[in-house]
Amino acid sequence: MSELLSHLSDIVGAAHLSTGAAISLDDTHDEALGMEPVTPLAVVRPGSTDEVAAVLAAADAQRTPVTARGRGTGMSGACRPCADGIVVSFDRMNRILEIDTANHTATVQPGVTLAELDEATAAQGLVYEVFPGENSASLGGNVATNAGGMRAVKYGVTRHNVLGIEAVLPSGEVIRSGGKYVKSSSGYDLTQLVIGSEGTLALVTEATLQLRPRLDHVATVLAPFSTLDQVTRAVPRIVADGLGPMILEYIDFLTMAGATAFVGLELGLPAEVTDNALAYLLVVLESRSEERLAEDVEHCAALVTELGAMDVFVLPSAAGAKLVEAREKAFWLAKASNADEIIDTVVPRASISEFLTRASELATETGSLIAGCGHAGDGNVHLAIFQPDVEQRNAVLHRLFEIGMALGGAISGEHGLGKQKAHHFVALEDPAKLALMRRIKAAFDPRGILNPGTIYD
């Protein structure tokens, strides 16, 4: 190990290698609930693709586990290191290499944050439309987990907005896949294979992202409903209408009350609404003109009223932005409320109602509290689970995942499996599919050094 550490020091420089007590607590965990931090053998902070390649080649030769880390905002334990392993932190690789206004692309290193990219693209009248709810998150982490967010109903998730990558294999070989184009029929799509692989196949050192024109006219519509079932059944109708909302979210009454209090937002809704609404639909519309936006808002209000809304509120711009922020902070609210687990199961959007009904029945059966919100437009359900008994909680989680998959969904819609949900995935997924995935993993990483324990338990 001392020989390996000396080699790593030569590669990145002694100032960019941390061991023992010099390793920051931040580098030992992510935001996954209930997972103890793990101090790795070393943390390296490479400054270039060549340095990443040299680090991986050295680790591969010694069969030393490697875990990639961005800003540690993930919620599945995917960047929780191994005690005998190396953390490759991309803090220093944080440059926006290019914003190409002719091709509407940005090329970035993995350590660039969403906030930094948004500021740079705004100056060009452009926007990268993936906003997973935490703007301090890094683009490298977003690519690794195929991050989504509230705008997925209109703009898709990370994999729909990454055109190309540069990545380093465990052998130290550097590959490029994709580029500044939106279609290709030239062999296997390695870009899409690496996106969402949670650092188990290769380490992404550069990403080419698709940008879009930034629309400045935005309106927020809030519609309270007397039942959650009404909200979820309204969603397919709204999507089918062609209104094209940028954000389409449901929020149950417990989460709405907690989230608005958490960010200090007073919406001033009538008591008749707050006392009787069990769920809310949050719709954000955007347009290139005020006139077109006003027409869309009027149409949206008429539509949700027809679908059973108790009332319709068009929020002032500041309040609308604050409510979206409150929704984005739902995880931090759940964490502050001592939730035992957070899940992000995804189902076909028309099945949200059935999934939530069965989740409620499961909560009653097991003496658990299950509350939350979700990306109603794309079927991604975010639930906070309050069940202190570890064995009972594990059974509840497994059953929720089982229900979601039986409805045609998946365990995780955007947070990833990490190390936290890997055992559920292995137990519930098709064995033939798992075997194929393991063969793909072996082709990329024959010694199995990249993020062991992630995806596969």
Secondary structure, DSSP 8 states (H G I E B T S, - for coil): -HHHHHHHHHHH-GGGEEEGGGS-GGGG--S-TT------SEEE--SSHHHHHHHHHHHHHTT--EEEESSS--SSSTT---TTSEEEE-SS---EEEEETTTTEEEE-TT-BHHHHHHHHHTTTEE-----S-TTSBHHHHHHHT---TTHHHH--GGGTEEEEEEE-TTS-EEEEE-S-S---SS--HHHHHTTSTTSS-EEEEEEEE-EE---EEEEEEEEES-HHHHHHHHHHHHHTT---SEEEEEEHHHHHHHHHHTT------HHHHHH-SEEEEEEEEESSHHHHHHHHHHHHHHHHHTT-S--EEE-HHHHHHHHHHHHTHHHHHHHTT-SEEE--B--GGGHHHHHHHHHHHHHHHT-EEEEEEEGGGTEEEEEEE---HHHHHHHHHHHHHHHHHTT-BS-SSS--TTTSHHHHHHHS-HHHHHHHHHHHHHH-TT--BSTTSS--
